[in-house]
Amino acid sequence: MASFETTGILKVKKDTQQVSEKFSKREFVMTTDMTTQYPQYISMQLTQDKCALLDAYNEGDEVKVSFNLRGREWSGPEGVKYFNSLEAWRLEKVSSSSASSHAAPTSSDDVMPSTEHNDDLPF
């Protein structure tokens, strides 16, 4: 099972659905690549006890999501079909301080460090 992370804006937050007596899921949509001409709208789901993780977030919040890529096969009267899902297992709010850590350097020392060395290495 492949595990991934992505960061984006929580766009849609749906209610938990009780699919069967033993299975529940909660879907949500994130917007990623917002700085491009074509932002991406990624549909994900939480399952079972992870459904409650979404309660701590509001639409419009920037979040980092850890998720697994899941795939399954289904045989029906029309033949075999394949389905994929992005199953989230961790959500973290992106803080404004982490966004500022990606800011451009503010002084010339940050851009080009000093070439003075205080060591005795021959190279």
Buried (B, 14 or more C-beta within 10 A) or exposed (E): EEEEEBBBBBBEBEEBEEEEEEEBBBBBBBBBEEEEEEBEEBEBBBBEEBBEBBEEBEEEBBBBBEBEEBEEEEEEEEEEEEEEBBBBEEBBEBEEEEEEEEEEEEEEEEEEEEEEEEEEEEE
